[in-house]
Amino acid sequence: MTTPKEVFEHLKQLEEVDTVQSAKYREEAQEVLADDTISLKWRRAIADRLNRANHDLGLHTVTTDESY
């Protein structure tokens, strides 16, 4: 499993990687969020970064005729 620090860093790169790699990074983040053995501090930081990335994705890829 990837460390929480690595997952956190991967989420910084979502805009720089292709769609498949971006999906893998998001999946990594979801796995960390579901793992209660990982500290709450890391899970909150990852959740915040993932939430911002998802919000940005919605702003950049959804037009007025689409839903996210």
Secondary structure, DSSP 8 states (H G I E B T S, - for coil): ---HHHHHHHHHTTTTS-HHHHHHHHHHHHHHHH-TTS-HHHHHHHHHHHHHHHHHHHHHH--TT---
